[in-house]
């Protein structure tokens, strides 16, 4: 799909998640944002922690918005919720939209971590991870790198759309706001007397 980046009305659906250790399901948040950085749509969904429904959950989130004016989906990470791996090409086919998955640091890969987390049968997860392929390193005008896996876009278009929505740092604004929404929308656990309430922040996980 060819995107016309000079149009002020180009819209991205930013998707991010939040979960805590021990959660069975993570909170997914979607934020529709125009290229002039006006937010004009929000949705919240769920995905299973450690499961295989990341792509289906993001597609469901998109359908729930009932929008036909979204031009691209931008996802924070290609591996969600403790190795719930996004099928980038499959998500693009499901939604009939270009998809850009973003990560923010360089790594040597996570095959070892997958084997450790799924010792009885790691092969399905390993196969899904290998299907992701290599990441494209994009050096933004902000001076920060971001690592991209994309479907439905040429490399130059993926670079351009990430630049278009990034004000500072390496996180595009639709994804940044989706992170905030996911943390706010995540179910709260009752805090024990004398202890602080959970922050709602996603626990650290390997870069994907």
BELSULZI-V534903 format. One line per field, one symbol per residue. phi: phi as a letter, one per 30 degrees, with the letter a starting at -180 (. if undefined). psi: psi as a letter, one per 20 degrees, with the letter a starting at -180 (. if undefined). burial: + if it has 9 or more other C-alpha atoms within 8 Angstrom, else -. A space follows every 50 residues. Layout:
phi = ???
psi = ???
burial = ???
This chain:
phi = .cccddddcdbccdbbbbacejddbcccbbbdbdddiddbababbbbddi cbceddddddeddddhcccdcacccdjcbchhidcdddddddddchbdbb cbbbbdbdjbdddddddbddaddeddddddddidccdccdddjcdbcbbb bibdedddedddeeccdaibcdeddeddddddddddecceddeicddedi ddddbddc
psi = pppniiphjppqopprrprqpiqhqqppqpppprijkppkqqqqaqqppj bkjgghhggggghhhlpjjphqpppnqiorlmknppngghggggikqqpo pprjqprjrkhghghhhmhhmiggggghghhhaqqppporhijqqqpppq qjqrghhggghgghjogrbjoqghgghhgggghhipqpqpqqpiqqqqij qpqqrqq.
burial = ----+----+++++++++++----+++++++++++-----+++++++++- +-+++-++++++--+----++++++++++++-+++++++-++----++++ ++++-----+---++------+--++-++--+-----+-+---+++++++ +++---+++++++-++---++++++++++-+++-++-------------+ -+----++
